[in-house]
Amino acid sequence: MAKKNLELKNKIVEAYSDHVLEHEKEPKSVFNFCKNNGIEESDFYKHFSSLEHIKESIFVQFFDNAFSLISKEKDFETQSPKEKLLSFYYTFFEVLLLNRSYVLFVLSSSKNKMQQLMSLKSLRSSFKQFASTLIEQGNMHKQSRFTKHPEALFSEGAWVQLLFLLKFWLEDKSAGFEKTDMAIEKSVQTVFELFDNTPLDSIIDFGKFLWKENFKMT
């Protein structure tokens, strides 16, 4: 039964992404979507509450695929937070590259920034949880509570960083997206220098850094 449910869920996701790419627009309604793809509405609602929910889940799948890949690396558990974050970013954008047409449509077709962010709502939760574990790991090596970083603040900062890199990747026209790789390496390097050397550094300074990097790299 579990396998059957997973197959149905995957069928719904695949049908949705195929519709978006083939028609260059989203389905009009759950009713029309289910009718055109031979899916019972009751089965649809067993897995998703809305069409928007499917969009959110697809980005979570991208995250889950990337995290699954890096967590299988033999030295993953012994890597530093910086190494884990770098590994995740490189792998995450490789996963996105396999689905670039879909990502471009969802994040570039609408000029409504709030609507775009809503599609990333569930991804934000998953990524912030991952970032919090990295911050917690880093704090374990700090002796003084004054040098430890609040997880909520810095996980939000990491999310801002991911948004910056995602926007950069969407606009990157360099061969093999080499500029995105440079942006990943440079932003992670600089951010961890701030985290390691500046106790309780403000998220405002972090935002300023990302803003400057956006102009440097483009």
C-alpha positions as CSV (number, residue, x, y, z in Angstrom):
1,M,0.0,0.0,0.0
2,A,2.8,2.4,0.9
3,K,4.5,1.7,-2.4
4,K,1.3,2.3,-4.3
5,N,0.7,5.6,-2.5
6,L,4.3,6.7,-3.4
7,E,3.8,5.8,-7.0
8,L,0.6,7.8,-7.1
9,K,2.3,10.8,-5.5
10,N,5.1,10.6,-8.0
11,K,2.6,10.3,-10.8
12,I,0.9,13.5,-9.7
13,V,4.2,15.4,-9.4
14,E,5.4,14.2,-12.8
15,A,2.0,15.1,-14.4
16,Y,2.1,18.5,-12.9
17,S,5.7,19.3,-14.0
18,D,5.0,17.9,-17.5
19,H,1.9,20.1,-17.8
20,V,3.8,23.2,-16.8
21,L,6.6,22.6,-19.3
22,E,4.4,21.5,-22.2
23,H,1.8,24.2,-21.9
24,E,4.0,26.9,-20.3
25,K,1.3,27.6,-17.8
26,E,-0.1,26.1,-14.6
27,P,-3.2,23.9,-14.6
28,K,-6.4,25.9,-14.1
29,S,-7.7,23.9,-11.2
30,V,-7.4,20.6,-9.3
31,F,-10.5,19.4,-11.1
32,N,-9.2,20.0,-14.6
33,F,-5.7,18.7,-13.7
34,C,-7.1,15.4,-12.3
35,K,-9.5,15.0,-15.2
36,N,-6.8,15.5,-17.8
37,N,-4.4,13.0,-16.1
38,G,-6.8,10.3,-15.1
39,I,-6.4,10.9,-11.4
40,E,-9.3,10.8,-8.9
41,E,-9.7,14.0,-7.0
42,S,-10.0,12.1,-3.7
43,D,-6.6,10.5,-4.5
44,F,-5.1,13.8,-5.2
45,Y,-6.1,15.2,-1.9
46,K,-4.6,12.3,-0.1
47,H,-1.2,13.7,-1.0
48,F,-1.6,17.4,-1.7
49,S,-3.9,20.1,-0.5
50,S,-3.6,22.3,-3.6
51,L,-1.7,22.8,-6.8
52,E,0.5,25.2,-5.0
53,H,1.3,22.5,-2.5
54,I,2.8,20.4,-5.4
55,K,5.1,23.3,-6.4
56,E,6.4,23.5,-2.9
57,S,6.9,19.8,-2.6
58,I,8.9,19.7,-5.9
59,F,11.5,22.1,-4.4
60,V,11.6,20.0,-1.2
61,Q,12.3,17.0,-3.4
62,F,15.3,18.8,-4.9
63,F,16.5,19.5,-1.4
64,D,16.0,15.9,-0.3
65,N,17.8,14.5,-3.4
66,A,20.8,16.8,-2.8
67,F,21.0,16.0,0.9
68,S,20.6,12.3,0.3
69,L,23.6,12.4,-2.1
70,I,25.9,14.3,0.2
71,S,24.9,12.3,3.3
72,K,26.1,9.1,1.5
73,E,29.6,10.4,1.1
74,K,31.9,8.3,3.3
75,D,33.4,11.3,5.1
76,F,30.2,13.3,5.5
77,E,29.9,12.9,9.3
78,T,33.4,14.1,9.9
79,Q,33.2,17.2,7.6
80,S,33.2,20.7,9.0
81,P,30.0,22.8,8.7
82,K,31.7,24.8,6.0
83,E,32.5,21.7,4.0
84,K,29.0,20.3,4.4
85,L,27.4,23.6,3.2
86,L,29.7,23.8,0.2
87,S,29.0,20.2,-0.7
88,F,25.3,20.8,-0.3
89,Y,25.3,23.9,-2.5
90,Y,27.3,22.2,-5.3
91,T,25.1,19.2,-5.3
92,F,21.8,21.2,-4.9
93,F,22.6,23.2,-8.0
94,E,23.5,20.1,-9.9
95,V,20.0,18.8,-9.1
96,L,18.5,22.0,-10.2
97,L,20.4,21.9,-13.4
98,L,18.7,18.6,-14.3
99,N,15.4,20.5,-13.8
100,R,16.4,24.0,-15.0
101,S,13.5,24.5,-17.4
102,Y,11.0,23.8,-14.7
103,V,12.8,26.0,-12.1
104,L,13.1,28.8,-14.6
105,F,9.4,28.7,-15.3
106,V,8.3,28.7,-11.7
107,L,10.8,31.4,-10.5
108,S,11.0,33.6,-13.6
109,S,7.7,33.5,-15.3
110,S,5.9,35.4,-12.5
111,K,6.9,39.0,-11.7
112,N,5.2,38.6,-8.3
113,K,8.1,38.0,-5.9
114,M,5.8,37.0,-3.1
115,Q,4.3,34.3,-5.2
116,Q,7.8,33.0,-6.1
117,L,8.7,32.9,-2.5
118,M,5.6,31.0,-1.6
119,S,6.8,28.3,-4.0
120,L,9.9,28.0,-1.8
121,K,8.1,28.1,1.5
122,S,8.6,24.4,2.3
123,L,12.2,24.4,0.9
124,R,12.9,27.2,3.3
125,S,11.8,25.1,6.3
126,S,13.9,22.1,5.2
127,F,17.0,24.2,4.4
128,K,16.8,26.2,7.7
129,Q,16.6,23.0,9.6
130,F,19.8,21.7,7.8
131,A,21.5,25.1,8.5
132,S,20.6,25.0,12.1
133,T,22.3,21.6,12.5
134,L,25.4,23.1,10.9
135,I,25.3,26.1,13.3
136,E,24.8,23.8,16.3
137,Q,27.8,21.8,15.1
138,G,29.9,24.9,14.9
139,N,28.8,26.2,18.3
140,M,30.0,22.9,19.9
141,H,33.6,24.0,19.3
142,K,33.2,27.5,20.8
143,Q,34.1,27.8,24.5
144,S,32.3,31.0,25.4
145,R,28.6,31.5,25.1
146,F,29.4,35.0,23.8
147,T,31.0,33.6,20.7
148,K,28.2,31.2,20.0
149,H,25.8,32.1,17.2
150,P,22.0,32.0,17.7
151,E,20.6,29.3,15.4
152,A,17.4,31.1,14.5
153,L,19.3,34.2,13.3
154,F,22.0,32.5,11.4
155,S,19.8,29.9,9.8
156,E,17.8,32.8,8.4
157,G,21.0,34.3,7.2
158,A,21.9,31.0,5.5
159,W,18.4,31.1,3.8
160,V,19.1,34.6,2.5
161,Q,22.4,33.3,1.1
162,L,20.6,30.4,-0.7
163,L,18.2,32.9,-2.2
164,F,21.1,35.0,-3.4
165,L,22.8,32.0,-5.0
166,L,19.5,30.8,-6.6
167,K,18.9,34.2,-8.2
168,F,22.5,34.3,-9.3
169,W,22.2,30.9,-10.9
170,L,19.0,31.8,-12.7
171,E,20.7,34.8,-14.3
172,D,24.1,33.1,-14.9
173,K,25.0,32.9,-18.6
174,S,28.6,31.7,-18.1
175,A,29.8,28.4,-19.6
176,G,29.0,25.5,-17.3
177,F,27.6,28.0,-14.8
178,E,31.2,28.5,-13.6
179,K,30.3,31.9,-12.2
180,T,27.8,30.3,-9.9
181,D,30.5,27.9,-8.7
182,M,32.7,31.0,-8.0
183,A,29.8,32.7,-6.2
184,I,29.2,29.6,-4.0
185,E,32.8,29.3,-3.0
186,K,33.4,33.0,-2.4
187,S,30.1,33.6,-0.4
188,V,30.6,30.5,1.8
189,Q,34.2,31.4,2.4
190,T,33.4,35.0,3.4
191,V,30.4,34.1,5.5
192,F,32.3,31.5,7.5
193,E,35.1,34.0,8.1
194,L,32.4,36.4,9.5
195,F,30.9,33.6,11.6
196,D,34.2,32.5,13.0
197,N,35.8,35.8,13.7
198,T,32.9,38.2,14.5
199,P,30.9,37.2,17.5
200,L,27.1,37.9,17.1
201,D,27.7,39.5,13.7
202,S,24.5,41.1,12.6
203,I,22.4,39.8,9.7
204,I,22.4,43.3,8.3
205,D,26.1,43.0,7.7
206,F,25.5,39.7,6.1
207,G,22.9,41.2,3.8
208,K,25.3,44.0,2.8
209,F,27.9,41.4,1.9
210,L,25.5,39.5,-0.4
211,W,24.4,42.7,-2.0
212,K,28.0,43.6,-2.8
213,E,28.8,40.2,-4.1
214,N,25.8,40.3,-6.5
215,F,27.4,43.3,-8.2
216,K,30.9,41.9,-8.1
217,M,30.1,38.6,-9.7
218,T,27.8,39.8,-12.5
